[in-house]
Amino acid sequence: MKLMRVGPKGQERPAALHSDGSIRDLSGEIEDVADAALLPETLDRLRGLSLDSLPVIDADSRIGACVGNVGKFICIGLNYADHAAESGMEVPKEPVIFMKATSAIIGPNDTIVLPRGAEKGDWEVELGVVIGTEAKDVSEEDALDHVAGYCVVNDLSERAFQLEHGGQWVKGKSADTFGPIGPWMVTRDEVADPAQLSMWLELNGKRVQDGSTRTMVFGVAHVVSYLSRYMSLQPGDIISTGTPPGVGLGMTPPRFLKEGDEMRLGIEGLGEQHQRVTAS
């Protein structure tokens, strides 16, 4: 099932994508794609609905972030060996964890606004993992049982803020609009293997990232289990699992985002995003 949220920012309604391409209103069934709606029993009930009987939402409506009320936005750094190499960093022996502010979250096609003083805006197509049930110190074997679904994330960065302003990476990752998610959350039952998904990103029509989750250093089950050792994961938490090579920082010479740039990105089976870049 492909769950989504549609409507003006702050007024999104829960919805589902029908197999015929239409968007169907779920507001009579759940309050939001968030919290208890992500529990297995709720998802099972939603799967049993006849989408044909639900109201159709205008196809031109804005698509919001596919999950609401996100508690934690957790990112895994350098999780593709070839991306670590292009960044001039060693492949980590354990997952590198950093947080991204939830205020960065926007819809998949919303405008990206480079913050004041930005010099080195960058892109990163990533597989997002949405937690469905609390995970606390879970085994790798049981980890995927706690996943509600998957989505596309563009983990935008301001590299100067991230790498040249001291301290942790958070300040370079958390600007408003730096966390587009969606267009849909695809429920776990529809993703046969999260380690076999092609992923790509185009900048101004040129493909710059063309990879696959096959080359992850630490797979989804390992990451969920590992994180749950250090913090409980709650329904609606999002884990962004790292990016393949092709980011602007790794180009020769480096290429960073500027006003007027356009990005299109996607992951196999999880949909596409399209963003235009502007300056604050």
PyMOL commands that set and color helices and strands:
alter all, ss='L'
color gray80, all
select helices_A, chain A and resi 35-38+40-47+51-53+81-86+102-104+143-146+159-164+170-173+188-190+213-215+220-230+248-250
alter helices_A, ss='H'
color red, helices_A
select strands_A, chain A and resi 2-6+13-17+23-25+56-57+73-77+96-99+105-106+112-114+121-122+125-131+147-154+157-158+179-180+185-187+198-203+206-212+238-240+262-267+271-279
alter strands_A, ss='S'
color yellow, strands_A
deselect
rebuild
show_as cartoon
